[in-house]
Amino acid sequence: MILLCMVLSIVIHEHQVKSENYRQPENFGRIGQGAEKNYLLDDNAPVRTYYIAAVEKEWDYAPLKENTLNNDLSTAKKLIFNGGRQIGSRYTKVIYTQFTDGTYTREIPAPKYNGFLGPTLKGTVGEKIRIHFKNMASRPYTMHPETNVWYNDDSEGALYDDNTPTSQKFDDQVQPGESWTYNWELRANFGPTGDDENCIGVPYSSHNKPPKDRDTGLVGMMVVCKPGVLRHDGSRVDVDREYVLFMGAVNESFSWLIDENVNRCRNPAECNSLVKSGNKDFIESTIYQQINGYIYGNGPDFEVCSGEKVVFYAFGINTGIQTVTIYGGIQSWLNRRFEGVSIQPGIAKVITVNPEGTGRWLMGNTNLHNFQNGMFAFVKVNQCPWIKPLTTIPSGKIVRFYLAAEDIITSPTPNGILARAGHLTKERAIREQQSINAGKIHHGRFIQYTDETFTTPVAKTAETEHFADFGPHVYAEVGDILEVVLKNKLKNRKASFVPVGIDIDKKFEGILYRNNRESKKLCGRLAMPGETKLYRFVIRDNVSPNPKLGLRCFSSFYHSAGEGYVEDVNFRLTGPMTICKRGGLYWNGKQVGYDKQFFLQASVYNPKESLRNPYEGMYPAYRPTTITRFPSINGLQYGNVKGLEMCAGETVLLSILGFAGDEDRYQSIIFEGNSVKYSGQNVDAISIGNGISATVIMTPDNIGVWLIKSGQTNLQEDGMIAKYIVRDCGRKSYIPKSISSGGKLWRYFIAAVGVEWEYIERKIHPVTLGDMRDPNTDGHLYVRDTMKFIGTKYAKAVYREFTDGSFKHLVKRSFRDYHLGILGPFVRVEVGDTLEIVYKNMVNFPNTINMRNLKGDNHMVRDQAENGVPPGKTTTFRWYVPERSGPGPFDPNCVGRSYDSTTNPLKDSNTGLFGPLIVCRKGVLDKNGNRNDNVDREFAVNFEKYDETKSHFFKLNTRLYAPGRKDCNDPVFVESNQMRAINGFMYFNTPALNISVGEQVSWYIMSTGDKSSQHSIKFHGQALTMNVFGKTKRTSVISSEAGTYYTAEMLADHASLWLMSNHVGENMFKGSMARYTITEDPVP
């Protein structure tokens, strides 16, 4: 790093501590891999042999040429039909194909519902998988397991610079006409844990040039089971039926075969020109939001019997988070009930379904954009005489709600509040004013009435004031009959009531679609304007929360689909729903055991998508909004939600529903000031997929006014913020221990300093090994440093540690910390202690340092967020470390958090102000901050797309490094400044990720940034364990979203140089890759 004239620096911390004898927590033996043996498989281990080839085949995404949901082809036609400027739904693809033997002459037919997926491989822990692979296509391809499989370098099937000899590279690039044998081992320390399902899914794909290989078609699924689960024929003894679901966007313009496929256009020359120029409309016509290679339900229905136990091995690859939702019933994952399950790239989840109601049911992705573009299929539930259906005898109690769907005209800031998550800058003021001046928004709202006359609305109370545009709370217990009487008071659109996550009788389903695949007749229970409809649902035992998990209730939601799912959600016709075990609810719907409950919907609405019908002339005085994206909480922006008030020490339940539009694949939510319990952990941030509810528990101990805000910095800027108030109501609240009573004081001297940062010092592409300075080499755009492009060096601001309060001497980083790169120093604390940061701002813009998930006083947090520390000034900050900030009962001994600047979150993070905070159980750290448990090494890795156009120093960087640049809005120039990095390094430049065989390693995985900061971190060659809902899960792929953090543990037992990359294809392809080394030699 080169110091700039702004002055830079770092420092050491000073500890005033008395170390205690460390004892492992009682449940430590079930955490991590340290408690397990390294199970080797000998030559006598059973071997399952497969013969698989990569074969070029013709594929049709829409063989029926129909939208089998509702017959509407207005959006689908660009994807389905051939034309002069579009290819249509037929493409040549490369597909994994199974054969009977090594002659590769007799193909084993794949089930039609598998689509273009490769064969489903099966294996049991303790077995070996031997795959004889032949490449019968026209360029190099491979086979590579994405997770939970042991392999040597010559069976990895992944091409990258791993220092292996040529003899171990043939598996990484099997040439056309050539063959290779892959040997994979299903070792116990890589397979399912005791807490895992009986079988886990392991996606496989070609990893020669992974993003392009996958878009070309080479993906499939392997199922790895515990001993005794598989029969001789590969079927499971514990389930009745199995399906594989591959959900995600496939970009045919990125396929290796696009040059061949453009010849399918009626005007091939025109289409070839469009793809070469990157024409947006043409590219969009080649992106398929598919399920197993089908769009708009053109694939076969997934047929099951009522009462069967059915599993779906669902996975995504290459692209963002998908949400699997099956209407008319409930799904479970890890024995927990969900209305939908999020699927991250490279990760397979085993979803269990016990279908009850017969009929044809919609199964889709509840991401609004993906659903609209065809990512749905159907599950057909048949009544089979050999299966005894599930039964529930209703208790006889009828729970009835009177709801009306009504037109509303409102403002996103009706209360005149403009709360913000940081300093008011000129840019922020402009954004806020645009929202205020945007005009009124016409939308809908569910309103509850007292009876069937629909004349008297149920009065709002202090407990329901916060609902705003979110519909009223609908609730029931197992055994109840839930009735909703819906009156449609909308002036010119249909409405309906659709509960998600409970059994539905077909005659009460509120979605209009085909109940018979062969008929275009549409069925669904919709209420026309002025009409009243009854919806009736029996709450059966199969939707009860799992009693083994100690859960009383699960949260879900309902919505209207009168004009369509996408249209009505954007029209804000949604509301919360809670289903509990018997005795789980009070008479008013409040859950037993909690003092307060709140319901929040974090959504990005697009008003234009809500208006299928024209509204001109409806309201002469109303000026329609011109803004198409409204990030909001309960329909309101910038802290305008009222009624989020609680007392310190109360037990508060918060149910949060996420919805987003085409650009936002998930929602991440940060709880400022107080932490929450979620997924068996103490956190201050959660990530939720589209159309999914998450429930967290807060016991606030920090009095003051705090923010609930989006973890995506762009959505914070655009108003996705709510305020909540914690009052001192005389209850017992947390009082930190003083130093004299045994707590420790940890003091660090940290400054924001300026540096010249190098993202890509070694400019050799890690896959092609080409010189990236060559314009024909992948990644050249990001190293281009002509007079009009900045290149790889940028002025940045970073956190650095100093030796003392004079801020003259930087603390020199040790080898173990060198991997941190652009990140600030490790800040380590223990539960019950006090953290003091002496902070100096040595750059030229206001900023601060904020320790996430610790207890700081409200005045300090608000002041640093709104004003920051002025340039040149020094401030002392103090935080306490309550129990709720530390590891949960099933977590490792230390867990990763983060610190950042909250003065201008969007610009501060893109400029480089971010660092790792480690919180440990009491007694784990010695007086120097070193661990004294069984963990030998720690790594903190932050995956972030640094948008340098949003850095505080963008103008400076352009002036210094691209003086010839005039148009800074040029899309090519903007993209050249999108640096997808790991700790500030791209393309294998992250240093010092070195481990010795036998070491126990903690990985602290973090993400920060805007809407594009969704990452699936893939570790080749090793498996890790982590806590998920209080269970120990084993995986090699960990998903991390903006504002979130995760801790995983690894026992290093496989010496080699391994790839760590981002499984979101675009991020990996554009630089988010690193190597980590496991060696037999000692590592400092």
N, C-alpha and C positions, 0 to 999 in steps of 0.2 A: 504493500500500500504506500502511496505517495501522499505526504501531507500537503494540503492546499493552504493558501494564504489565510483561510478562515481559522486555522489552528485546530488541531485535533489532539486526542489523547484517551488513555484508559487507566484503570487502577486496581489495586488489591483491596481486599476487604479486611476489616479488623474484627476479630471475634472476642467477645467477653463471655466466656462460657465455662461451665463445669460439666465435663462429659459424664454420662451415666452408663452403667453397664447395659449393653444392648441385649434384648431378648426378642426372639422371633415371635410374631403373633401366632396365636393358637392354630389358625387355619393356614399357615404358610405352606405346609406340605402340598397343598393342592394348587398352589400358584406357580406358574412358570414351568419351565422344563427342568429346572434344577433338581426336582424331586424324582426325575425319571432316569432310566438307564438309556444308553445309546444302543438300541436293539439292532444288531447286525443280522442279516439273513444269510444263511449258509447255502451251499450248493444243493441241499436237499429241499429247499423251500419250494412249494408248489409254484408252477409257472402257468400263466394264462397267455396264450399266443393269439395274436391278431395279424391279419394281412390287410393292409390298408394302402390305398393309392390316392394320389391327387389327380383328379380327372376333370378335364374341361367338359362342361355340360351346358345345355341351354336351360335357363331358368325363367319362370314367369311369376312375378310377384302378385299378379292379379289374374289368374287363369279364367275366372268367371267374368272379368271385366265389369264388376259391379261393386257398389257399396252395399254390403249385405247387412248393414245396420239399418239404414233408413232410405236407401235407394238414391240419396242425394249425391250427385257427381260434381257439384260445383267446385269443390276443392280437389277431389280425387282425379278429375279428368287430366290434369297436367302430369300425373304420375302414371296413369293407366294407358292412355291412348297414344298411338304413334302419330307423328306429325312432321311438318317441315322443320320445326325448331325444337322438337322433343323426341326422345327415343321411344317412350312408352314403357310398358312393364316387362318386356322380354329382354334378357341379357345373357351373354355367355359368362359363366362363372367357373371357378375351380372349386370342386367339392370333394371332401374326404369320402371315399367310397370303399366299402368292405368287400373282400373277396374270400372265397373258400380256402384258397391255398396259394402257394408261391408262384403258380403259373399266371395268376391274375387274369384268368379267362372267365371264371364264373362269379358273377357279382351276387352278393347277398342283398336282396331288396330291402330297402329301408322303409319303415312305416311312413305313410304319406304325411302324417301330422308332424314328423320330424323336419319336413321341408328340406332346405339345403344343408341342414346340420349333418356333421359326420356321424358315424355309428356311436351308440352309447356303449362305452367300455365299462366293464364291471370288474371289481377286484375286492379282495378281503385283506385286512391287515395281516401281515405275515407272508403274503404272496409276492411274486414278481410278475410284472407285466412285460411281455416281449412283443414288440410291434415291428413287423417286417413292412417297411414303408417303401413304396415305389412312386417315383415322380413321373407320371404319365402326362404332365402338362408341359408348357412351353418356356418356363423359366424356373429358377431355383425356388424350392419350398422346403418346409421342415414340419416336424411335429414337436410341440413343447407343452408340458403340463404347467398350468398357471399357478398351482399351489399344492401344498401337502403331499408332495411326491419326492422321494430321494432319487438322485441320478448322479452319475459321474459326468465329467466334462464332455465325454464323447457321446453322451445320450441326452444332452441338454436341449439341443435343437434350437439354440438361440445364437444369432450372429452378433458378436460385438468384440471389442478389443479386450480379450481376457488373458493375453500372454500365453495361450496354449499353443503347442506346435501344430503344424499343418495336419498331422495324423489325427488330431482331435478336433478338426474343423469340418470334416466331411458331414457330420450330423447337422451342422449349422447352415449348410447350403447344398442340399441334395440336388444335383443338376438334372435337367430333363433326361429321361430315359434311365437314370441311375436309381440305385436302391440303397437303403441303409436300415440297419436293425437298431432300434431303440430299446434299451433295457432300463425299466423303471422299477423301483422297489417301494413297496407299501410298508414301510417300517412303522413300528408302533409310536416312535417319537416324532413322526410326521403325520400320523393318521388322526382320526377323531379322538378327542379326550373323553373322559368319563361323563362330562357334562354335555358333550355334543350329541346330536341325533345319532341313531344307529348307523346311518349312512350319510356321508357328506358328498357334495358335488365338487368336482375338480374340472373346470373348463380346460380345454386344450385348443391350441391354434398354431398356425405357422408363424415362426419368429425369425424369418430371414430379414424381412423389412416389415415388422409387425403391423403397423397401421394399414399399409396397403395390402398386405397379405390377407388380413381379416376382411377388409372391404371387398376383396376379390372373392371371398366365400369360405376360406379355410378355418372353420371353427367347429367345435364339437364338445361333448361332455363325457367325463369319466365319473363313475360312482364308486367310492371307496367305503367299504362297510366294516363294521366290527365283526369279529369271528362269530360264526353261527347264524348270521343274518341271511346270507345268500344260499339259495338252493343250488343244486348241481347245474340247472339250466340258467342260472343267473338271476332268477326272480327272487323277490324278498319274501321271507316267511311272515313278516310283521305288517305288511300292507297289502291292499288288494289290487292297487293299480299305480303305475308310475308314468310320468310324462316329463319331458325336458322342455323348458321354455327359454328361448334366446330372445331377449328384448333389447332393441337398440337401433340407432340410426346407422344405415349402411349407405355410404357415399359412393355411388357408382362412378362419379367423376374422378375418384381417387383410386379406383380399381386399376390393376395392371392391364386390364383388357379394355380400357375405355376407348382406345384408338380403334379397336375392332368393333366395339358396340356402337360407336357413332355412325357406323355404316348402316345401322338399322333405321336411322332417320330417313324421312322422305327426301330430305335435302342434306346428304352427308357432308358436303363441303361447308354448308352453313353451320351445321352442328359442330363440326370439327373446329371451325373458327370460334364458335361460342365457348367451347370448352378450353381452348388455348388462351382465350382472352379473360377467362374467369367470369363470364357473364353471369350475374347473380341469378336471374330468372332461370337460365338453363341449368345452373348447378343445383338450384332448389328442385328442379324437376327430376333430378337424378338421386335425391336423398330420400331413402325409403325408411320410414318409421315402421319397422316390421316386427312380426313375431314369427320366428322360425322361417323367415323368408317370405311371409305373406303379409299383405296390407288389406285393410278394410274387410277383414273377416273372410278373405278368399281361400283360406286354408280349410281343411276338414275340421269339423267340430271335435273337441276333446270329449269323448263319450265316457260316462261313468254311471254307476248305479247308485240310486238313493240308499244311504246307509253304509256305503263303502268307505274305507280309509284310503285316501288318495294322496300321493305326494307329487309335487311339481319341483323338479330341480331347476330353479330359475336363475339365470345369470345374464349379465350384460358384458359388453367388451367394447373398448375404443371410445365410446361416447358416454355422456353424463348419466345422472341418476334416473332410473326408471322406477315406477311404482306399480306393482301387480295388485289389482283389485278384482275380485270376482263378486259380482252383484248376486244378491239372493242368498248369501251365506257368510260364513266367517272363515278366516284363515288363521293358522297358527305357525309360529316359528319359535324355536327354542322353548316349546310348550307354553308360549304366551299367545293370547288371542289378539289379533290385529284386524282392522278393517281393510288394510292394505300393507304390503311389505315393500320396502325400498330395496332396490337392486343397484349396487355400485359396480363400475367396470372392473372386470377380472374377478369378481366375488360371486360365488354361487350360494344361494340360500335354499334350504329344503323347506318348502311350504307344505304344510299338511292341511288337507280339506276333508271334512266329513259332510258331503252334500246331503241335503234333506229334501227340499222341494223339487219336484220333477219339472222338467221343461228345459227350454234353451235359454242359457243365462249369459249375459255380457261379461266378458273378461277383458279388461283393458288397462292401459296406462293412464292414470289420472292426472298426469302432466297435461295441461290443457292443449298446448301446441302439438304434442305427440299424438294425443287422442284425435284431434281434429285432422291430423294428417295420416290417420289410418292405423295407429298402433292399438288394435283391438282384435279379439277373436271371440269364440263362443265355447262354453262348456254345456254339453247336453246331458242332463240328468235323467236317466231312465228308471222306471220301476221294474226291478229285476226280481222274479219270484224266489230266487235262491238267497236273496239278501233280506234280512229282517230290518225294516226301517227303524230309525230312531224315533222314540216316542217321549213326549212330555205331557203330563196331565196338568193342564192349567189350574192354578189355585182358585180361579174364579174371579180374581180381582181385575177389574177393568180400569186401566189408567188412560184417561181421555184428555186430549188437548184440542182446543179450538184455535186454529191458525188461519190467518188470512195473508195472502200475497198482495202487497200494495205498492203502488207507485210512490216514489220519494224523490224529491229534488233537494239536494243538500250541497254543502261546501265541505271540502276535506279538512277545513280548519274552522268549524262553526263557533268555537269558543274563543277564538282570537289568540290562542296560545301558540307560541313559536318556540317550543323546546328544541334544543339541538344537542348533538353529541359532540360538541366542541366549540371552537372559536368562530365567531361570525366574520367570515372573510367576504370580500367583494363577490367572489364567485358564488358563495353560498347565498348571499343576499339576493342575487339574481335568480337562483334556482327557487328559493322560497317565494319570491314575488311572482314568479311564473305560476306556481301552484295556486297562490291566492287569487291571481288575476285570470286564472284559466276559465272561469265561468262555472256556473252551477252544473252539478252532475245529476243526470236522471238515472236512477237505478231502482231496484226493488228492495223490499224488506219483508220478512215474515214477522207478523205482529200477532201476539196472543190475545185472545178475547176470553171473557168469563163464561160465555155460553153460546148456544147455537144461533142466537139472534145476531151475533157479530155487531153488537151496538156499543158494548162497553169494553174497551181494552183493559187488560190486566195492568194495574198501576205499577209503575216502576218503583223500586225500593232502593235503599242504599246498596243492597247486595246485587241488584241487576242493572244499576245505572251504567256500568262499564260496557254493557253489551253493544251500545250504539247501533251500527248497521248489522251486527251479528244477530241471527235469529234467536228466539227464546230457547231455553234449555228444555229438551225433551228427554224423559228418563223413564225407566221401568226396571223391575226386578225379574229374575228368572221365575217362570210360572205365570207371570202377568200376561194379560192381553192388552197390548198397546193399541189404542185407537187415536187416529188423527183425523179430525174433521177439518177439511181445507176449503176455504172459500176464496175464489179467485176474484179479487177486486182490481186487478190490473185492467187497464182500459182496452188494450188491443193485443194482448199476448196470452198464450196458454201458460198454465202452471201445473205443478204436481208436487208430490211429497215422496222422496226417495231416501229411505234410511240405508246407511252403508254399514255392513258388519252384522246383520241379523238375518234370520230366515224370512223369506218373503213368499207368500202364496202368489202365483202368477197373476191372479185376477186383481191383485192390489199393487202390482208393479207400476211405478210412475215414470218409466222410460219407454219411449215409443221405438220399437224395432221389430224385426221379423222374429216371430216365434217358430217359424218353420223355414228351414234353409231353402227349400224348393219353391216357396211362395213369396211374392213381393208384398203380401199383405202385412201391414204394420199393426202391432197390438201394443197397448199400453193404457194405463188409467190416467188420463189427463183431465184437468178442469178448464173448460173454456171460460172466457171472460164472463163474470157474473154467476158462474156455476159453482155448486158446492159438491165435494166428493168426500166419501169416507174411505180411509185406509186402515186396515186392520192387520195386526201382526201378533203371532203367538211367540213369546220369548221362551225358547226351549233351553234345556240343560246344556246343549252343545255350544251355546254361546256364553256360558258362565265362565268367568275367569278361573284359571287353573287353581284349585284349592291348595296344591302342593307348594305354590309360590307365595301363599299368604296374601293374595290380592282379593279385594272385595269387588272391585269394579274395573271396567275398562271404558275408555273414552272413544267415541267415534263422532260421526257427524251425519247430517242429512242435507239434501239439496233438492232443488227443483230441476226438472229436465223438460219442462213444457215446450220450450223452443229449442231444446237441445242441451246437452250437458255443458259444453263450452259456453254457450250463450247465457245460460241461467247462472252459472257460477260467476261469470263476469258481470252479470246483472245483480250480483250480491244476494241471491236467494239461497242462502246457506244458514246452517245453525248447528249448535253442539248437541250431542246425544250421549247419554251415559247408561250403561247396562250393568246392573249389579247382581250379586248373589242375593238370595233371600235375606232380608234384614240388613242389607247394606246401605239403605237410604232412609232418611227421615221423610215425613209426610210431604215436605216441600221440595224434595229432590236433592237436598243437601246430603253429601256422603257422610256416613257415620265415621266418627273419629277425627274430623277436621273442624277447625274453628271457622274457616272461610274457604270459599272456592271461587275461582275466577276462570272465565272462558275467553280465550283470545284467538283471533284468526289473523295470522300474518300472511298478507296476500299482495300480489301485484296485479291489480285490475287493469283490463284494457276495455274502456267503455265502448269503443267501436266494435269489439267482438261481441258485445252484449246486444247489439241492435240489429237483429236479423230483419225486423220490420221497420219501415220508415216511421219517424215520429214528428215530421214537420206539422206544425199547426196545432199540436196537442196543447202546448203551453206557450202562448204568444209572448209572455214576459220573460221567458227563460232562454238564456244564451248558452248553447251547448258548449261543452269543454272542447278545447283543441288539443289537449294532452292525452296521449294514448296509453300512458303507463302511470298508474297510481300505486306506489308502494305504501302500504298502510297497515295499521293494526285496528281491527274492528271497523274498517272503512274510514278511519280518521288518520290524520298525519300530524307530525310535529307536536306530539304530546297532548292532543286534544281529547283523548279518552279520559273520562271522569270516573271516579268511584273506586279506583284501585288503591284502597286504603286498608291497612292492617296494623295490628299491635305487635310490638316486639315480643317474642316468645310464643306467639300463636303458631299453630300448625296450619299452613295454608296450602291448598291444592290449586295448581294452575294447569288447566288443560289447553293445549295450544294446537291449532290446526294450521297447516301450511298449504298455501295455493300460490301458483306462480304462472306467468305467461310463457311466451316462446323463448325468451332469453334467460329466464331464471329457472333452473332445474331443481332447486331446493330452497329451503329457507333455513338460515342459521340465526339463532336468537341468543343474545347476551343479556344476562341479568346483572346489572350493575349494583354494587353495594352489598349484596347478599348472595350466597351460593344456594344451589338447589340439589336435591337428591334425584338422580336419574340414572337408570341402567346400572344400579348398584354402585354408583360413584358420586362423589361430591364435586360438582362442577358449577361454573357460572355461564356455560354456553351449551346449547344442544343444536343438533341438526335434524331437520324433519323434511321428509320428501313431500311431494305434491299430493294432496288428498289423503294425508295421514295426520292423525292426532297423536300427540305425545303428552303424557302427564308427568309433572314434576312436583316435588314437595319442598316447600320453603319454610324454614323456621327462622324468621328474620331476627337478627340481633343488632342490626346497624340502623339506628334511628336517623331519619332524614328523608329527603326527597331524592329518589333515584330513577334511573332510566331502565326500561326494557327496550332493547334496540336490536336492529339487524346486525349480524356479524359481518355482513357484506358491506364494505365501506361505501359503495355507491348508493346502496339502498338507505343507509344512514343519512347520507347527504340529501336524498330525495324524500325524507320524511318518515321512514318506517321506525317511529319512536313513540313510546308511551311512557308516561310518568307514573310511578307508584310511590306511595307515602307510607313510611313506617313510623308509628307514633309510640311514645312511651306511655303505656296505659297502666303502669304500675305492676306489670308482670315481671318475672325474673328474666333478665336477659344476660347475654354473655359478658363476663367481666374478665379481661385478660389478666393472666398472672403477671405480677411484677418481677423484676429481675431478682429482687431480694428473696422472693418466695420460690426461686428455683428456675424461673424462665430465663432464657438466654437472650442476649442482645447481639444481633448480627449487623455489623456496620459496613457498608460499601461506599466507595467514592466513585461515582460514575458521572460521565459527561457525555453530552452530544457533541461529536467532533466531526469535522469535515475530512473526507478522504477522496482520493481519486481511485475509483474501484474498477477492477478488471474482471469482467464476467467470464471471458474465454481466453485465458492466457495460452493454453495449448490449443491451436486451431486445426487439429486433426479430427475429422469426424470419427466418432467411436464405433460406427458400424461399417461404413464404406472405407474407412482409413484414408479417405481423400483429403487433400488440403482445402479447408473451407474458404480460403481466399480465392480459390478457383471459382469463377461464376457458375460453373456447371456442377458444383458439389452441393449436396443438401446442406442447408443451414447457412449458405453464403450470405443471405440477406442480413443476418445478425452480426456478421463480422465486417461487413462492407463499410469502409471508412474513407470514402471519397470526400470531396469538398461538400457534397450534399447529403452525406450520411454520417451519423455520429460514430458508428463502430461499436467496439466492445468496452471502451473506457468511459466512465461517467463520474462527475462530481456527485457525491452522496453524503448524507449525514448518517452516522452510526453511533451506537452506544459503545463506549470504551471505559475500562476500569483504570483508576489511578491508585497510587500508593497511599496518598493522604490528601488532606483538604487544600493543599497548595496547588493541586492539579498541574504539577510540573512533570511528573514522571509516570509514564504508562506502565502498567503491569504487563510484563512480557508473558505471552501465552505459552503454556507448555504444549508438548506434542499432543497430549490428550485433549486439549482444547482447540487445537489448530483447525479442526474441522468446522468450527463454528463460523468461520469466514466473516460474512457481513453481520452476523448476529452479535448482540451484546454478550457480556460475560455470563457464565452460569451464576445465578443468584440462588443460594441454597439456604433453606430454613427448616425448622422442625415445628411440629404442632406444639402450641403453648408458648411460643417464643415471640420476640419482637424484632422487626426488621426496620433498620434505619438506612435511608439512602441520602447521602450528601450529594446533591445533584447540581452540576454546573452546565449551563447552556453556552457552548462555545461555537455555535453557528449563528447565522444572521436572520433567523426567523423564530418566533415564539414556539416552544414545544415543551414537553414534560416527560415524566416517566411514571407509568401507572402499573402497579402490580396487580394482575388479574386474580380474582378469587380470594384476595386477602381482605382484611377488615381495615379500611382507612376511614377517617371521619369525613362526614358529608361536606363540610366546608372546604377541606383540602381537595377532595375529589372534584367538586364543582369548580373551584377556583382554577385548578390546574387544567381542567377541560376547557373552560371558557376563556381563560386568559393566557395560560401557559407561563413558562418561565421566560422572561425577556432575554434577549441576547446579552451575553456577558454576565448575567446574574447567577448567583448560587442560592439554592434553597435546600432545606432539610425536610425530608418526608419521612413519616413513620407509619408503619402498618403492624397490625397484630395478626397472629396466626391461630385462629380458633380451630377447634376440632373439625368443624364443618369445612375447613379449607384443605384438610389433609386427605390422605388415602382413605377410601372406604374399607369396609370389613373384608372385602374380597380382592382388594387392589394389592399390587406389589408394595414393598415398604416405602418406596418413594414414587411420586407421580409428577408428571410434567405439567406445568402451567406456562404462562408467558407474561411478558411485560411489553408495553408499547406506549406510544404517545397518543393521547386522546384530544389534543388541541385542535388538530385538523386531521382526523383519522385517514381520510382518503390520500391526502398529500404526504402526511407524515410516514405512512407505511410504505408508499411507493418511493419515498426518498431513502428509506432504509432503517427507520427507528423501530427495532424489534429485538427481543431477546428471550432466553429461556429462564423460567423460574422453576425450581425443583422444591417440592414440599414433602418432607419425610415424617415418618412416625418418630415419636420421641425416643431418643437414644440411638438412632441409626447413624448419626453423623458424629465424628470426633470434633475436637476443638478447632481444627483447621478446615472443617467442612467436608472431609473425606468420609466415605461410607465404610462402616465396619461390619456390614452383613456379608452375604455371599455374592453380591454383585461386584464384578471385577472391573467393569468399564461402562461408561455412559456416553451416549451420543444424542444430541438434540439436532433434529433436522426440520427445517422450515421450508415447505413447498409453497412457492409464491410466484405469480406472474407479476413482475415489476413493470408497471406501465409508466415508462419514463416520461411520457407526455404529461403525466399528472404529478410529477415530482416538483418539489419547490425549486429545483435547479434546472428545469427543462430549458428555459430560455438561456441560462448560462451555458449548459451543455451544447446547445445548438450553436451558440456564438463561438464557443471554444473549439468544438470538434467538427462542426458542419457549417462553416462560415458562408458557404455558397448556397445554403438552403433558404429559399424564399417562401415556398408553400409548405407550411407545417401541417396542413390538413390533408396532404396527399396520402391516400390509403396505404401505399407501399411504404412511405416514410413512417407513418404511424405504426404499421406492423413491425418495422425494423426496430422499433423501440419497445416492443413487448418481450421482455426478457424472462423466459420461463426457467426459473432457477431453483437450485437446492442450496440453501445457505448463501445465495448470491453467486453461485457458480453454475455454469451450463456445460453440457457436452463432456462429462467425465472430468471436470476440473476441480470438483470438491476434493480437498486433500485429507489425508490422515485418517481414513476410515479403516483402521487396521486393528485386527483382533487375533489373539492367540487361541489355538485349539483348546477347548476345555473351559474357556472363560464364559462366565455368565454376564450377559450384556443387557442393559436397559436402553431401550430406544424411546426417546420422547419425540413424538411426531406431531407437528403443528402445521397450521395453514393460516395465512392471513391474506387479505386482499378483497377484490370485488367479486362480482357475480361469476366470473370465470375461474375463481379459485376453488374448484372441486377437483380433488386429486385422489387417485387410488395408487398407493405406494406398494410396489411389488419388489419383494426380496427373492432373488434367485438363489437356489442352492440350500436354503435354510427354511425352517418353520419357526414361527413365533407364537407365543401365547398371550392372550389379553383377556381382561374382564369384560364380559358383555352380559348385562342384566344379572350380575352376580354369578355368572357361570364362566368357567375357564374355557375359552374357545381357542383352537389352534388354526393358524392360517399363515399364508405367505403374502397376503394382500390386505392392506389396511386402508380404509377410506377416511379421508380427512377433508373437511370443508372449511370455508373461510370463518375464522374466529374460533375454531374448535381445536382441541388437543387430545392426544391419546398416548397411553403408555403401553408398550409391549416388551416382552422379555424373550431373549434368545440364548440358547446354550450352543455355543459355536463348536461344532463337531465335524465339520466338513471342509478341509483345507482346500482353498482355491481362490481365484479372483472372481468375484460374483458381481452381477449387475443389480443395481437398485434403481428403479425407474418409476415413472408416472404412467399408470395404465390408461389414463385418458389419452387416446391416441394422438390428438393434436399437441398436447403438452409434451409428450415423449418425443414426438417427431421434431419438435421445435426446441429441444434442448434440455428437458427435465430428466436428465440421466446422470448417474454417478456409479462409481465402482467401490465396493468394499472388499477388503482382503482378509481372509482367514488363513493364518500361517501356522506351521508347526513350530516356528521360532518364537522366542520371547518378543513381546512388543512393549516399548516403554510405557 
